[in-house]
Amino acid sequence: MNKDALDLLYKRRSIRSFKDTQIKKEELDAVLKAGILAPCAINRQTTLMVVVQSQIYRDALVELKNAGTDKDPFYGAPTIIVLFAPANHYTAIENASAVQMNLMHAANAVGLASCWVHMPKEIFQQVEGKQLMYAWGLPDDVISVAALAIGYQDGATPEVPDKEQHIVISV
């Protein structure tokens, strides 16, 4: 039994406060490799990962996600990874979710913090969202599935909450 691997899984937390220091390329590369190696239906590799580190694109994402509020939905993280998947692929969301989990666990393994941020597909159906997709070279037939705020943690790690055991049913 690999207790170190289990410990990483058990102690990973969603972090909502990040330092403004950009993550290192080798850390990002390790995280992205884990995303690429995520399981997917029929090994189709349908998920597209857009790594946003440019302040201009980051600001545009914040504006799209917030719809006029001043809150940062990415909690100050310097890197955002937005996941897209083909709109008509029958396991697009499942595949992207597996990628997202691999990204989160790999981030934890290399000493980075992360937080899953919901990116409703409607954001990229707006004119401004479509302009971002075009600028990023994405095809028209993809939808956004999720985003990952990723960076160096600023502050304490939240306690692991007690999880209800009734979510497991043995038969």
Residue pairs with C-beta under 8 A, 6 or more apart in sequence:
8 105
8 108
8 109
9 105
10 160
11 108
11 157
11 160
12 104
12 105
12 108
13 157
13 158
13 160
14 114
14 115
14 116
14 158
15 75
15 113
15 114
15 115
15 153
15 157
15 158
16 75
16 115
17 75
17 76
17 153
17 154
17 155
18 75
18 76
18 77
18 78
18 113
18 149
18 151
18 152
18 153
18 154
19 76
19 78
19 151
19 152
19 153
19 154
20 76
20 78
21 78
21 151
21 152
22 53
22 78
22 79
22 151
23 78
23 79
23 112
23 150
23 151
23 152
27 110
27 111
27 112
28 51
28 79
30 106
30 109
30 110
31 81
31 103
31 106
31 107
31 110
31 112
31 150
32 49
32 51
32 81
32 103
33 106
34 102
34 103
34 105
34 106
35 47
35 49
35 81
35 99
35 100
35 102
35 103
35 106
36 45
37 102
38 47
38 95
38 98
38 99
38 101
38 102
39 98
40 46
40 47
40 91
40 95
40 98
40 99
41 90
41 91
41 94
41 95
44 89
44 91
44 95
45 95
46 85
46 86
46 89
46 91
46 92
46 95
46 96
47 83
47 84
47 85
47 92
47 95
47 96
47 99
47 145
48 83
48 84
48 85
48 138
48 142
49 81
49 82
49 83
49 99
49 103
50 81
50 82
50 83
50 84
50 136
50 138
51 79
51 80
51 81
52 58
52 61
52 79
52 80
52 81
52 82
53 78
53 79
57 132
57 135
57 136
58 74
58 78
58 80
60 128
60 132
61 74
61 80
61 82
61 132
61 147
62 72
62 73
62 74
63 128
64 123
64 124
64 126
64 128
64 129
64 132
65 73
65 74
65 117
65 119
65 123
66 73
73 117
74 80
74 115
74 117
74 147
74 149
75 115
75 149
76 151
76 154
77 114
77 115
77 149
77 150
77 151
78 151
79 149
79 150
79 151
80 117
80 147
80 148
80 149
80 150
81 103
81 147
81 148
81 150
82 119
82 144
82 146
82 147
83 96
83 99
83 100
83 119
83 144
83 145
83 146
83 147
83 148
84 96
84 124
84 133
84 138
84 142
84 143
84 144
84 145
85 92
85 93
85 95
85 96
85 142
85 143
85 145
86 92
86 141
86 142
86 143
87 121
87 141
87 142
87 143
88 141
89 95
92 143
92 145
93 145
96 145
96 146
97 145
97 146
100 116
100 145
100 146
100 148
103 114
103 148
103 150
104 114
104 116
104 148
107 113
107 114
107 148
107 150
108 114
112 150
112 151
112 152
112 153
113 150
113 151
113 152
113 153
114 148
114 149
114 150
114 151
115 148
115 149
116 146
116 147
116 148
117 146
117 147
117 148
117 149
118 146
118 147
119 144
119 145
119 146
119 147
120 144
121 143
121 144
121 145
123 129
123 144
124 130
124 132
124 133
124 143
124 144
133 140
133 142
